[in-house]
Amino acid sequence: MKELRRAGLVLLLGIAVGACGDAPEEAGPGTAEAEAEAVPAWVGEVAVVANAIEARPMAVDSILAAHEMTRATLDSLLYEIAEDPTLTAAYREARDR
């Protein structure tokens, strides 16, 4: 039961991050490319993990282990994403793929 509650918390946080405001408007040409370069690869990995957990919430531990993450690591990364609008936009885009 505790695992299911924890998985639910991770998913809710993921949804909350996805619901955070719209992505900032582009200031001009090249801005989207510069933002894409500024987004670390781990953001996409966190989105993959979140999608996998959403699809199989009872398999949280095995999903995290397969991605060499712990629950604390995932939580920390989700909070870091939520604090940065660029990372949030990249995460939302990766979750939608």
Disulfide bonds with the S-S distance in Angstrom:
none
